[in-house]
Amino acid sequence: MINIQIDNPALEADLKQAFGDNPQSVAHAFAEFVQAKRIGDDIKVSLSQLEQGQALNSADVFNSIRARYE
């Protein structure tokens, strides 16, 4: 369990307006935010690797994924 304290009254008011006093709603929204940030960061790294010619062969990628789930 992670507890996060918000010391920004404006942000706290925005959160209360958007989610009310339901901590589960705030936690769910925060988890979605963190996941979206992680995905965005991964995409940036992938684009940088692609620009540097470090792309993987798509057939190898799909074979690897298929092998993992079959």
PQR file with spaces between the fields and no chain letter, atoms N, CA, C, O and H, PARSE charges and radii, in Angstrom:
ATOM       1  N    MET     1       0.849   -1.178    0.000 -0.4000 1.5000
ATOM       2  CA   MET     1       0.000    0.000    0.000 -0.0000 2.0000
ATOM       3  C    MET     1       0.892    1.238    0.000  0.5500 1.7000
ATOM       4  O    MET     1       1.885    1.301    0.724 -0.5500 1.4000
ATOM       5  N    ILE     2       0.532    2.202   -0.806 -0.4000 1.5000
ATOM       6  CA   ILE     2       1.262    3.464   -0.883 -0.0000 2.0000
ATOM       7  C    ILE     2       0.312    4.581   -0.475  0.5500 1.7000
ATOM       8  O    ILE     2      -0.808    4.676   -0.976 -0.5500 1.4000
ATOM       9  H    ILE     2      -0.275    2.151   -1.394  0.4000 1.0000
ATOM      10  N    ASN     3       0.771    5.415    0.431 -0.4000 1.5000
ATOM      11  CA   ASN     3       0.005    6.600    0.812 -0.0000 2.0000
ATOM      12  C    ASN     3       0.683    7.814    0.212  0.5500 1.7000
ATOM      13  O    ASN     3       1.897    7.979    0.326 -0.5500 1.4000
ATOM      14  H    ASN     3       1.681    5.338    0.838  0.4000 1.0000
ATOM      15  N    ILE     4      -0.106    8.661   -0.426 -0.4000 1.5000
ATOM      16  CA   ILE     4       0.424    9.867   -1.050 -0.0000 2.0000
ATOM      17  C    ILE     4      -0.251   11.064   -0.400  0.5500 1.7000
ATOM      18  O    ILE     4      -1.477   11.139   -0.321 -0.5500 1.4000
ATOM      19  H    ILE     4      -1.093    8.527   -0.518  0.4000 1.0000
ATOM      20  N    GLN     5       0.563   11.989    0.059 -0.4000 1.5000
ATOM      21  CA   GLN     5       0.037   13.207    0.658 -0.0000 2.0000
ATOM      22  C    GLN     5       0.148   14.336   -0.358  0.5500 1.7000
ATOM      23  O    GLN     5       1.191   14.516   -0.987 -0.5500 1.4000
ATOM      24  H    GLN     5       1.559   11.928   -0.006  0.4000 1.0000
ATOM      25  N    ILE     6      -0.927   15.092   -0.514 -0.4000 1.5000
ATOM      26  CA   ILE     6      -0.945   16.198   -1.469 -0.0000 2.0000
ATOM      27  C    ILE     6      -0.898   17.502   -0.678  0.5500 1.7000
ATOM      28  O    ILE     6      -1.798   17.799    0.107 -0.5500 1.4000
ATOM      29  H    ILE     6      -1.775   14.946   -0.003  0.4000 1.0000
ATOM      30  N    ASP     7       0.169   18.277   -0.899 -0.4000 1.5000
ATOM      31  CA   ASP     7       0.345   19.543   -0.192 -0.0000 2.0000
ATOM      32  C    ASP     7       0.050   20.734   -1.090  0.5500 1.7000
ATOM      33  O    ASP     7       0.550   21.835   -0.860 -0.5500 1.4000
ATOM      34  H    ASP     7       0.900   18.036   -1.537  0.4000 1.0000
ATOM      35  N    ASN     8      -0.762   20.508   -2.110 -0.4000 1.5000
ATOM      36  CA   ASN     8      -1.109   21.566   -3.049 -0.0000 2.0000
ATOM      37  C    ASN     8      -2.622   21.752   -2.985  0.5500 1.7000
ATOM      38  O    ASN     8      -3.361   20.931   -3.528 -0.5500 1.4000
ATOM      39  H    ASN     8      -1.168   19.614   -2.297  0.4000 1.0000
ATOM      40  N    PRO     9      -3.098   22.815   -2.333 -0.5600 1.5000
ATOM      41  CA   PRO     9      -4.539   22.998   -2.161  0.2800 2.0000
ATOM      42  C    PRO     9      -5.318   23.049   -3.475  0.5500 1.7000
ATOM      43  O    PRO     9      -6.441   22.551   -3.550 -0.5500 1.4000
ATOM      44  N    ALA    10      -4.733   23.643   -4.500 -0.4000 1.5000
ATOM      45  CA   ALA    10      -5.435   23.730   -5.785 -0.0000 2.0000
ATOM      46  C    ALA    10      -5.586   22.342   -6.402  0.5500 1.7000
ATOM      47  O    ALA    10      -6.655   22.005   -6.910 -0.5500 1.4000
ATOM      48  H    ALA    10      -3.820   24.048   -4.439  0.4000 1.0000
ATOM      49  N    LEU    11      -4.529   21.540   -6.363 -0.4000 1.5000
ATOM      50  CA   LEU    11      -4.589   20.184   -6.894 -0.0000 2.0000
ATOM      51  C    LEU    11      -5.562   19.335   -6.083  0.5500 1.7000
ATOM      52  O    LEU    11      -6.332   18.559   -6.648 -0.5500 1.4000
ATOM      53  H    LEU    11      -3.661   21.814   -5.951  0.4000 1.0000
ATOM      54  N    GLU    12      -5.528   19.480   -4.775 -0.4000 1.5000
ATOM      55  CA   GLU    12      -6.449   18.733   -3.919 -0.0000 2.0000
ATOM      56  C    GLU    12      -7.898   19.092   -4.244  0.5500 1.7000
ATOM      57  O    GLU    12      -8.758   18.214   -4.303 -0.5500 1.4000
ATOM      58  H    GLU    12      -4.902   20.110   -4.316  0.4000 1.0000
ATOM      59  N    ALA    13      -8.168   20.377   -4.454 -0.4000 1.5000
ATOM      60  CA   ALA    13      -9.529   20.810   -4.807 -0.0000 2.0000
ATOM      61  C    ALA    13      -9.944   20.230   -6.157  0.5500 1.7000
ATOM      62  O    ALA    13     -11.085   19.799   -6.322 -0.5500 1.4000
ATOM      63  H    ALA    13      -7.469   21.091   -4.406  0.4000 1.0000
ATOM      64  N    ASP    14      -9.024   20.216   -7.123 -0.4000 1.5000
ATOM      65  CA   ASP    14      -9.327   19.635   -8.435 -0.0000 2.0000
ATOM      66  C    ASP    14      -9.651   18.148   -8.313  0.5500 1.7000
ATOM      67  O    ASP    14     -10.594   17.659   -8.935 -0.5500 1.4000
ATOM      68  H    ASP    14      -8.097   20.566   -6.989  0.4000 1.0000
ATOM      69  N    LEU    15      -8.865   17.433   -7.508 -0.4000 1.5000
ATOM      70  CA   LEU    15      -9.110   16.006   -7.318 -0.0000 2.0000
ATOM      71  C    LEU    15     -10.457   15.746   -6.658  0.5500 1.7000
ATOM      72  O    LEU    15     -11.194   14.843   -7.053 -0.5500 1.4000
ATOM      73  H    LEU    15      -8.099   17.831   -7.003  0.4000 1.0000
ATOM      74  N    LYS    16     -10.767   16.553   -5.645 -0.4000 1.5000
ATOM      75  CA   LYS    16     -12.055   16.385   -4.964 -0.0000 2.0000
ATOM      76  C    LYS    16     -13.209   16.695   -5.903  0.5500 1.7000
ATOM      77  O    LYS    16     -14.243   16.028   -5.857 -0.5500 1.4000
ATOM      78  H    LYS    16     -10.169   17.287   -5.324  0.4000 1.0000
ATOM      79  N    GLN    17     -13.043   17.694   -6.749 -0.4000 1.5000
ATOM      80  CA   GLN    17     -14.092   18.041   -7.701 -0.0000 2.0000
ATOM      81  C    GLN    17     -14.278   16.912   -8.715  0.5500 1.7000
ATOM      82  O    GLN    17     -15.406   16.577   -9.074 -0.5500 1.4000
ATOM      83  H    GLN    17     -12.203   18.235   -6.787  0.4000 1.0000
ATOM      84  N    ALA    18     -13.184   16.334   -9.170 -0.4000 1.5000
ATOM      85  CA   ALA    18     -13.260   15.289  -10.187 -0.0000 2.0000
ATOM      86  C    ALA    18     -13.701   13.942   -9.616  0.5500 1.7000
ATOM      87  O    ALA    18     -14.437   13.204  -10.271 -0.5500 1.4000
ATOM      88  H    ALA    18     -12.267   16.607   -8.878  0.4000 1.0000
ATOM      89  N    PHE    19     -13.255   13.617   -8.397 -0.4000 1.5000
ATOM      90  CA   PHE    19     -13.476   12.272   -7.862 -0.0000 2.0000
ATOM      91  C    PHE    19     -14.254   12.232   -6.556  0.5500 1.7000
ATOM      92  O    PHE    19     -14.516   11.155   -6.020 -0.5500 1.4000
ATOM      93  H    PHE    19     -12.658   14.217   -7.864  0.4000 1.0000
ATOM      94  N    GLY    20     -14.623   13.391   -6.046 -0.4000 1.5000
ATOM      95  CA   GLY    20     -15.320   13.412   -4.762 -0.0000 2.0000
ATOM      96  C    GLY    20     -14.373   12.991   -3.654  0.5500 1.7000
ATOM      97  O    GLY    20     -13.164   13.205   -3.744 -0.5500 1.4000
ATOM      98  H    GLY    20     -14.411   14.265   -6.481  0.4000 1.0000
ATOM      99  N    ASP    21     -14.918   12.398   -2.620 -0.4000 1.5000
ATOM     100  CA   ASP    21     -14.100   11.955   -1.483 -0.0000 2.0000
ATOM     101  C    ASP    21     -13.847   10.450   -1.530  0.5500 1.7000
ATOM     102  O    ASP    21     -13.582    9.832   -0.499 -0.5500 1.4000
ATOM     103  H    ASP    21     -15.900   12.224   -2.546  0.4000 1.0000
ATOM     104  N    ASN    22     -13.927    9.864   -2.717 -0.4000 1.5000
ATOM     105  CA   ASN    22     -13.741    8.429   -2.864 -0.0000 2.0000
ATOM     106  C    ASN    22     -12.265    8.129   -3.144  0.5500 1.7000
ATOM     107  O    ASN    22     -11.799    8.336   -4.265 -0.5500 1.4000
ATOM     108  H    ASN    22     -14.142   10.367   -3.555  0.4000 1.0000
ATOM     109  N    PRO    23     -11.528    7.646   -2.146 -0.5600 1.5000
ATOM     110  CA   PRO    23     -10.109    7.377   -2.362  0.2800 2.0000
ATOM     111  C    PRO    23      -9.856    6.293   -3.403  0.5500 1.7000
ATOM     112  O    PRO    23      -8.815    6.304   -4.061 -0.5500 1.4000
ATOM     113  N    GLN    24     -10.783    5.364   -3.564 -0.4000 1.5000
ATOM     114  CA   GLN    24     -10.605    4.311   -4.567 -0.0000 2.0000
ATOM     115  C    GLN    24     -10.618    4.898   -5.981  0.5500 1.7000
ATOM     116  O    GLN    24      -9.853    4.462   -6.841 -0.5500 1.4000
ATOM     117  H    GLN    24     -11.629    5.355   -3.030  0.4000 1.0000
ATOM     118  N    SER    25     -11.471    5.870   -6.217 -0.4000 1.5000
ATOM     119  CA   SER    25     -11.523    6.516   -7.533 -0.0000 2.0000
ATOM     120  C    SER    25     -10.223    7.257   -7.827  0.5500 1.7000
ATOM     121  O    SER    25      -9.705    7.209   -8.943 -0.5500 1.4000
ATOM     122  H    SER    25     -12.092    6.224   -5.518  0.4000 1.0000
ATOM     123  N    VAL    26      -9.706    7.940   -6.816 -0.4000 1.5000
ATOM     124  CA   VAL    26      -8.450    8.668   -6.987 -0.0000 2.0000
ATOM     125  C    VAL    26      -7.310    7.679   -7.235  0.5500 1.7000
ATOM     126  O    VAL    26      -6.470    7.905   -8.106 -0.5500 1.4000
ATOM     127  H    VAL    26     -10.126    7.980   -5.909  0.4000 1.0000
ATOM     128  N    ALA    27      -7.279    6.592   -6.479 -0.4000 1.5000
ATOM     129  CA   ALA    27      -6.227    5.588   -6.643 -0.0000 2.0000
ATOM     130  C    ALA    27      -6.289    4.960   -8.033  0.5500 1.7000
ATOM     131  O    ALA    27      -5.257    4.741   -8.667 -0.5500 1.4000
ATOM     132  H    ALA    27      -7.961    6.408   -5.771  0.4000 1.0000
ATOM     133  N    HIS    28      -7.491    4.675   -8.499 -0.4000 1.5000
ATOM     134  CA   HIS    28      -7.659    4.087   -9.837 -0.0000 2.0000
ATOM     135  C    HIS    28      -7.168    5.055  -10.918  0.5500 1.7000
ATOM     136  O    HIS    28      -6.455    4.656  -11.839 -0.5500 1.4000
ATOM     137  H    HIS    28      -8.330    4.854   -7.983  0.4000 1.0000
ATOM     138  N    ALA    29      -7.553    6.318  -10.801 -0.4000 1.5000
ATOM     139  CA   ALA    29      -7.123    7.321  -11.780 -0.0000 2.0000
ATOM     140  C    ALA    29      -5.607    7.496  -11.749  0.5500 1.7000
ATOM     141  O    ALA    29      -4.972    7.659  -12.790 -0.5500 1.4000
ATOM     142  H    ALA    29      -8.132    6.642  -10.053  0.4000 1.0000
ATOM     143  N    PHE    30      -5.036    7.460  -10.553 -0.4000 1.5000
ATOM     144  CA   PHE    30      -3.576    7.591  -10.439 -0.0000 2.0000
ATOM     145  C    PHE    30      -2.872    6.403  -11.089  0.5500 1.7000
ATOM     146  O    PHE    30      -1.871    6.579  -11.783 -0.5500 1.4000
ATOM     147  H    PHE    30      -5.552    7.326   -9.707  0.4000 1.0000
ATOM     148  N    ALA    31      -3.385    5.209  -10.868 -0.4000 1.5000
ATOM     149  CA   ALA    31      -2.800    4.010  -11.477 -0.0000 2.0000
ATOM     150  C    ALA    31      -2.862    4.100  -13.000  0.5500 1.7000
ATOM     151  O    ALA    31      -1.903    3.739  -13.682 -0.5500 1.4000
ATOM     152  H    ALA    31      -4.198    5.066  -10.303  0.4000 1.0000
ATOM     153  N    GLU    32      -3.991    4.581  -13.535 -0.4000 1.5000
ATOM     154  CA   GLU    32      -4.105    4.751  -14.990 -0.0000 2.0000
ATOM     155  C    GLU    32      -3.105    5.786  -15.497  0.5500 1.7000
ATOM     156  O    GLU    32      -2.516    5.614  -16.564 -0.5500 1.4000
ATOM     157  H    GLU    32      -4.770    4.874  -12.981  0.4000 1.0000
ATOM     158  N    PHE    33      -2.915    6.859  -14.735 -0.4000 1.5000
ATOM     159  CA   PHE    33      -1.953    7.897  -15.106 -0.0000 2.0000
ATOM     160  C    PHE    33      -0.536    7.327  -15.165  0.5500 1.7000
ATOM     161  O    PHE    33       0.201    7.574  -16.119 -0.5500 1.4000
ATOM     162  H    PHE    33      -3.394    6.999  -13.868  0.4000 1.0000
ATOM     163  N    VAL    34      -0.162    6.566  -14.142 -0.4000 1.5000
ATOM     164  CA   VAL    34       1.180    5.987  -14.088 -0.0000 2.0000
ATOM     165  C    VAL    34       1.385    5.024  -15.251  0.5500 1.7000
ATOM     166  O    VAL    34       2.444    5.023  -15.878 -0.5500 1.4000
ATOM     167  H    VAL    34      -0.761    6.365  -13.366  0.4000 1.0000
ATOM     168  N    GLN    35       0.376    4.204  -15.541 -0.4000 1.5000
ATOM     169  CA   GLN    35       0.487    3.260  -16.651 -0.0000 2.0000
ATOM     170  C    GLN    35       0.623    4.006  -17.984  0.5500 1.7000
ATOM     171  O    GLN    35       1.437    3.627  -18.825 -0.5500 1.4000
ATOM     172  H    GLN    35      -0.484    4.204  -15.031  0.4000 1.0000
ATOM     173  N    ALA    36      -0.166    5.055  -18.175 -0.4000 1.5000
ATOM     174  CA   ALA    36      -0.081    5.832  -19.415 -0.0000 2.0000
ATOM     175  C    ALA    36       1.288    6.496  -19.544  0.5500 1.7000
ATOM     176  O    ALA    36       1.844    6.565  -20.640 -0.5500 1.4000
ATOM     177  H    ALA    36      -0.827    5.363  -17.491  0.4000 1.0000
ATOM     178  N    LYS    37       1.829    6.983  -18.432 -0.4000 1.5000
ATOM     179  CA   LYS    37       3.163    7.599  -18.453 -0.0000 2.0000
ATOM     180  C    LYS    37       4.218    6.563  -18.829  0.5500 1.7000
ATOM     181  O    LYS    37       5.115    6.846  -19.623 -0.5500 1.4000
ATOM     182  H    LYS    37       1.378    6.927  -17.542  0.4000 1.0000
ATOM     183  N    ARG    38       4.111    5.368  -18.259 -0.4000 1.5000
ATOM     184  CA   ARG    38       5.064    4.299  -18.563 -0.0000 2.0000
ATOM     185  C    ARG    38       4.990    3.932  -20.046  0.5500 1.7000
ATOM     186  O    ARG    38       6.021    3.744  -20.693 -0.5500 1.4000
ATOM     187  H    ARG    38       3.383    5.138  -17.614  0.4000 1.0000
ATOM     188  N    ILE    39       3.789    3.831  -20.575 -0.4000 1.5000
ATOM     189  CA   ILE    39       3.617    3.508  -21.997 -0.0000 2.0000
ATOM     190  C    ILE    39       4.214    4.616  -22.860  0.5500 1.7000
ATOM     191  O    ILE    39       4.901    4.346  -23.845 -0.5500 1.4000
ATOM     192  H    ILE    39       2.952    3.984  -20.050  0.4000 1.0000
ATOM     193  N    GLY    40       3.943    5.867  -22.481 -0.4000 1.5000
ATOM     194  CA   GLY    40       4.501    6.997  -23.220 -0.0000 2.0000
ATOM     195  C    GLY    40       6.020    6.998  -23.213  0.5500 1.7000
ATOM     196  O    GLY    40       6.660    7.260  -24.232 -0.5500 1.4000
ATOM     197  H    GLY    40       3.385    6.087  -21.681  0.4000 1.0000
ATOM     198  N    ASP    41       6.591    6.702  -22.046 -0.4000 1.5000
ATOM     199  CA   ASP    41       8.056    6.630  -21.950 -0.0000 2.0000
ATOM     200  C    ASP    41       8.603    5.503  -22.827  0.5500 1.7000
ATOM     201  O    ASP    41       9.618    5.673  -23.502 -0.5500 1.4000
ATOM     202  H    ASP    41       6.071    6.490  -21.218  0.4000 1.0000
ATOM     203  N    ASP    42       7.925    4.355  -22.814 -0.4000 1.5000
ATOM     204  CA   ASP    42       8.356    3.229  -23.647 -0.0000 2.0000
ATOM     205  C    ASP    42       8.308    3.585  -25.132  0.5500 1.7000
ATOM     206  O    ASP    42       9.196    3.208  -25.896 -0.5500 1.4000
ATOM     207  H    ASP    42       7.101    4.217  -22.265  0.4000 1.0000
ATOM     208  N    ILE    43       7.272    4.310  -25.531 -0.4000 1.5000
ATOM     209  CA   ILE    43       7.145    4.726  -26.933 -0.0000 2.0000
ATOM     210  C    ILE    43       8.276    5.676  -27.311  0.5500 1.7000
ATOM     211  O    ILE    43       8.839    5.565  -28.401 -0.5500 1.4000
ATOM     212  H    ILE    43       6.551    4.617  -24.910  0.4000 1.0000
ATOM     213  N    LYS    44       8.615    6.611  -26.419 -0.4000 1.5000
ATOM     214  CA   LYS    44       9.726    7.528  -26.702 -0.0000 2.0000
ATOM     215  C    LYS    44      11.029    6.765  -26.896  0.5500 1.7000
ATOM     216  O    LYS    44      11.786    7.048  -27.824 -0.5500 1.4000
ATOM     217  H    LYS    44       8.158    6.701  -25.535  0.4000 1.0000
ATOM     218  N    VAL    45      11.291    5.798  -26.024 -0.4000 1.5000
ATOM     219  CA   VAL    45      12.509    4.990  -26.148 -0.0000 2.0000
ATOM     220  C    VAL    45      12.493    4.217  -27.469  0.5500 1.7000
ATOM     221  O    VAL    45      13.499    4.148  -28.175 -0.5500 1.4000
ATOM     222  H    VAL    45      10.676    5.567  -25.269  0.4000 1.0000
ATOM     223  N    SER    46      11.336    3.641  -27.788 -0.4000 1.5000
ATOM     224  CA   SER    46      11.231    2.869  -29.032 -0.0000 2.0000
ATOM     225  C    SER    46      11.471    3.745  -30.258  0.5500 1.7000
ATOM     226  O    SER    46      12.158    3.329  -31.191 -0.5500 1.4000
ATOM     227  H    SER    46      10.518    3.697  -27.215  0.4000 1.0000
ATOM     228  N    LEU    47      10.912    4.948  -30.263 -0.4000 1.5000
ATOM     229  CA   LEU    47      11.124    5.852  -31.396 -0.0000 2.0000
ATOM     230  C    LEU    47      12.590    6.246  -31.519  0.5500 1.7000
ATOM     231  O    LEU    47      13.133    6.324  -32.620 -0.5500 1.4000
ATOM     232  H    LEU    47      10.353    5.286  -29.505  0.4000 1.0000
ATOM     233  N    SER    48      13.217    6.492  -30.385 -0.4000 1.5000
ATOM     234  CA   SER    48      14.642    6.829  -30.401 -0.0000 2.0000
ATOM     235  C    SER    48      15.463    5.668  -30.948  0.5500 1.7000
ATOM     236  O    SER    48      16.377    5.872  -31.747 -0.5500 1.4000
ATOM     237  H    SER    48      12.776    6.429  -29.490  0.4000 1.0000
ATOM     238  N    GLN    49      15.139    4.448  -30.517 -0.4000 1.5000
ATOM     239  CA   GLN    49      15.851    3.275  -31.014 -0.0000 2.0000
ATOM     240  C    GLN    49      15.620    3.087  -32.515  0.5500 1.7000
ATOM     241  O    GLN    49      16.541    2.728  -33.249 -0.5500 1.4000
ATOM     242  H    GLN    49      14.397    4.282  -29.868  0.4000 1.0000
ATOM     243  N    LEU    50      14.401    3.327  -32.959 -0.4000 1.5000
ATOM     244  CA   LEU    50      14.086    3.204  -34.381 -0.0000 2.0000
ATOM     245  C    LEU    50      14.888    4.208  -35.199  0.5500 1.7000
ATOM     246  O    LEU    50      15.430    3.867  -36.250 -0.5500 1.4000
ATOM     247  H    LEU    50      13.653    3.619  -32.363  0.4000 1.0000
ATOM     248  N    GLU    51      14.963    5.454  -34.713 -0.4000 1.5000
ATOM     249  CA   GLU    51      15.726    6.484  -35.412 -0.0000 2.0000
ATOM     250  C    GLU    51      17.212    6.139  -35.478  0.5500 1.7000
ATOM     251  O    GLU    51      17.903    6.554  -36.408 -0.5500 1.4000
ATOM     252  H    GLU    51      14.523    5.731  -33.859  0.4000 1.0000
ATOM     253  N    GLN    52      17.706    5.388  -34.501 -0.4000 1.5000
ATOM     254  CA   GLN    52      19.113    5.005  -34.455 -0.0000 2.0000
ATOM     255  C    GLN    52      19.381    3.687  -35.182  0.5500 1.7000
ATOM     256  O    GLN    52      20.488    3.152  -35.129 -0.5500 1.4000
ATOM     257  H    GLN    52      17.145    5.051  -33.745  0.4000 1.0000
ATOM     258  N    GLY    53      18.360    3.172  -35.859 -0.4000 1.5000
ATOM     259  CA   GLY    53      18.525    1.945  -36.622 -0.0000 2.0000
ATOM     260  C    GLY    53      18.561    0.692  -35.771  0.5500 1.7000
ATOM     261  O    GLY    53      19.090   -0.335  -36.198 -0.5500 1.4000
ATOM     262  H    GLY    53      17.460    3.606  -35.902  0.4000 1.0000
ATOM     263  N    GLN    54      18.005    0.764  -34.572 -0.4000 1.5000
ATOM     264  CA   GLN    54      18.028   -0.378  -33.663 -0.0000 2.0000
ATOM     265  C    GLN    54      16.707   -1.139  -33.666  0.5500 1.7000
ATOM     266  O    GLN    54      16.349   -1.769  -32.671 -0.5500 1.4000
ATOM     267  H    GLN    54      17.576    1.598  -34.225  0.4000 1.0000
ATOM     268  N    ALA    55      15.996   -1.082  -34.763 -0.4000 1.5000
ATOM     269  CA   ALA    55      14.693   -1.751  -34.849 -0.0000 2.0000
ATOM     270  C    ALA    55      14.863   -3.265  -34.896  0.5500 1.7000
ATOM     271  O    ALA    55      15.853   -3.775  -35.421 -0.5500 1.4000
ATOM     272  H    ALA    55      16.287   -0.571  -35.571  0.4000 1.0000
ATOM     273  N    LEU    56      13.903   -3.961  -34.349 -0.4000 1.5000
ATOM     274  CA   LEU    56      13.897   -5.422  -34.391 -0.0000 2.0000
ATOM     275  C    LEU    56      13.113   -5.882  -35.610  0.5500 1.7000
ATOM     276  O    LEU    56      12.205   -5.191  -36.071 -0.5500 1.4000
ATOM     277  H    LEU    56      13.099   -3.547  -33.922  0.4000 1.0000
ATOM     278  N    ASN    57      13.461   -7.029  -36.117 -0.4000 1.5000
ATOM     279  CA   ASN    57      12.732   -7.618  -37.228 -0.0000 2.0000
ATOM     280  C    ASN    57      11.345   -8.007  -36.734  0.5500 1.7000
ATOM     281  O    ASN    57      11.219   -8.720  -35.738 -0.5500 1.4000
ATOM     282  H    ASN    57      14.198   -7.590  -35.743  0.4000 1.0000
ATOM     283  N    SER    58      10.298   -7.542  -37.426 -0.4000 1.5000
ATOM     284  CA   SER    58       8.926   -7.780  -36.965 -0.0000 2.0000
ATOM     285  C    SER    58       8.590   -9.268  -36.902  0.5500 1.7000
ATOM     286  O    SER    58       7.852   -9.685  -36.009 -0.5500 1.4000
ATOM     287  H    SER    58      10.400   -6.963  -38.235  0.4000 1.0000
ATOM     288  N    ALA    59       9.100  -10.066  -37.807 -0.4000 1.5000
ATOM     289  CA   ALA    59       8.830  -11.511  -37.769 -0.0000 2.0000
ATOM     290  C    ALA    59       9.403  -12.125  -36.500  0.5500 1.7000
ATOM     291  O    ALA    59       8.766  -12.983  -35.888 -0.5500 1.4000
ATOM     292  H    ALA    59       9.699   -9.728  -38.533  0.4000 1.0000
ATOM     293  N    ASP    60      10.603  -11.696  -36.094 -0.4000 1.5000
ATOM     294  CA   ASP    60      11.204  -12.199  -34.861 -0.0000 2.0000
ATOM     295  C    ASP    60      10.383  -11.789  -33.639  0.5500 1.7000
ATOM     296  O    ASP    60      10.192  -12.577  -32.713 -0.5500 1.4000
ATOM     297  H    ASP    60      11.120  -10.999  -36.591  0.4000 1.0000
ATOM     298  N    VAL    61       9.908  -10.561  -33.651 -0.4000 1.5000
ATOM     299  CA   VAL    61       9.099  -10.071  -32.530 -0.0000 2.0000
ATOM     300  C    VAL    61       7.823  -10.888  -32.395  0.5500 1.7000
ATOM     301  O    VAL    61       7.486  -11.339  -31.300 -0.5500 1.4000
ATOM     302  H    VAL    61      10.064   -9.921  -34.404  0.4000 1.0000
ATOM     303  N    PHE    62       7.115  -11.082  -33.495 -0.4000 1.5000
ATOM     304  CA   PHE    62       5.852  -11.824  -33.434 -0.0000 2.0000
ATOM     305  C    PHE    62       6.082  -13.294  -33.081  0.5500 1.7000
ATOM     306  O    PHE    62       5.278  -13.888  -32.362 -0.5500 1.4000
ATOM     307  H    PHE    62       7.388  -10.716  -34.385  0.4000 1.0000
ATOM     308  N    ASN    63       7.160  -13.880  -33.573 -0.4000 1.5000
ATOM     309  CA   ASN    63       7.473  -15.260  -33.202 -0.0000 2.0000
ATOM     310  C    ASN    63       7.760  -15.367  -31.711  0.5500 1.7000
ATOM     311  O    ASN    63       7.348  -16.331  -31.066 -0.5500 1.4000
ATOM     312  H    ASN    63       7.812  -13.397  -34.157  0.4000 1.0000
ATOM     313  N    SER    64       8.457  -14.393  -31.166 -0.4000 1.5000
ATOM     314  CA   SER    64       8.756  -14.385  -29.733 -0.0000 2.0000
ATOM     315  C    SER    64       7.483  -14.252  -28.901  0.5500 1.7000
ATOM     316  O    SER    64       7.304  -14.949  -27.902 -0.5500 1.4000
ATOM     317  H    SER    64       8.792  -13.610  -31.690  0.4000 1.0000
ATOM     318  N    ILE    65       6.615  -13.357  -29.323 -0.4000 1.5000
ATOM     319  CA   ILE    65       5.341  -13.169  -28.601 -0.0000 2.0000
ATOM     320  C    ILE    65       4.494  -14.430  -28.701  0.5500 1.7000
ATOM     321  O    ILE    65       3.935  -14.889  -27.704 -0.5500 1.4000
ATOM     322  H    ILE    65       6.761  -12.791  -30.134  0.4000 1.0000
ATOM     323  N    ARG    66       4.401  -14.979  -29.878 -0.4000 1.5000
ATOM     324  CA   ARG    66       3.599  -16.186  -30.095 -0.0000 2.0000
ATOM     325  C    ARG    66       4.124  -17.330  -29.231  0.5500 1.7000
ATOM     326  O    ARG    66       3.340  -18.060  -28.625 -0.5500 1.4000
ATOM     327  H    ARG    66       4.855  -14.607  -30.687  0.4000 1.0000
ATOM     328  N    ALA    67       5.433  -17.489  -29.173 -0.4000 1.5000
ATOM     329  CA   ALA    67       6.029  -18.566  -28.382 -0.0000 2.0000
ATOM     330  C    ALA    67       5.740  -18.389  -26.896  0.5500 1.7000
ATOM     331  O    ALA    67       5.598  -19.370  -26.166 -0.5500 1.4000
ATOM     332  H    ALA    67       6.070  -16.896  -29.666  0.4000 1.0000
ATOM     333  N    ARG    68       5.657  -17.161  -26.458 -0.4000 1.5000
ATOM     334  CA   ARG    68       5.386  -16.898  -25.047 -0.0000 2.0000
ATOM     335  C    ARG    68       3.984  -17.314  -24.647  0.5500 1.7000
ATOM     336  O    ARG    68       3.773  -17.758  -23.519 -0.5500 1.4000
ATOM     337  H    ARG    68       5.773  -16.364  -27.050  0.4000 1.0000
ATOM     338  N    TYR    69       3.028  -17.181  -25.544 -0.4000 1.5000
ATOM     339  CA   TYR    69       1.619  -17.400  -25.191 -0.0000 2.0000
ATOM     340  C    TYR    69       1.028  -18.683  -25.741  0.5500 1.7000
ATOM     341  O    TYR    69      -0.138  -18.977  -25.477 -0.5500 1.4000
ATOM     342  H    TYR    69       3.200  -16.820  -26.461  0.4000 1.0000
ATOM     343  N    GLU    70       1.779  -19.442  -26.483 -0.4000 1.5000
ATOM     344  CA   GLU    70       1.239  -20.701  -27.024 -0.0000 2.0000
ATOM     345  C    GLU    70       1.541  -21.844  -26.085  0.5500 1.7000
ATOM     346  O    GLU    70       1.169  -22.985  -26.361 -0.5500 1.4000
ATOM     347  H    GLU    70       2.726  -19.203  -26.698  0.4000 1.0000
